[in-house]
Amino acid sequence: MGAGFFGGAIYVWGDAVMAKSNKPIFWSLFAAGGTLAAFLAPILVLLFLLASVGYVPTILTYSHLQQFASIWLSKIFLFGVIGLFLWHAAHRLRVTLHDLGLRQDQMVAYILYFVAAVCTIWTAVILVQI
């Protein structure tokens, strides 16, 4: 009966009335991306700090990274990390825009999640080409 991006029909099961919602799908992608970012962000900051002072470990040279990205298991890992980061960023940006006063939540959700989906597919295409 309800409408909207996260609205949906209301289902009756026994005595309980439940509303159908897409929120768990987007929340799970947001939470997984946030958790992954929390674990990887300190490592990335450390690597960027080392690179900024002129020390680049040999494992981070272009040839080593290209060799790593050419393995199918590594491609799956990179796809998961990049994809989850994109979905986390899309949801975080949606909440931020709402906090800043942009109240067209349905339109913002469609645009941001569409961009996250397109960029995730683009990531897959690029990884297959490596």
Buried (B, 14 or more C-beta within 10 A) or exposed (E): EEEEBBBBEEEEEEEEEEEEBBEEEBEEBBBBBBEBBEEEEEEEEEBEEEEEEEEEEEEEEEEEEEEBBEEEEBBEBBBBBBBBBBBBBBBBBBEEBBEEEEEEBEEBBEBBBEBBBEBBEEBBEBBEEE
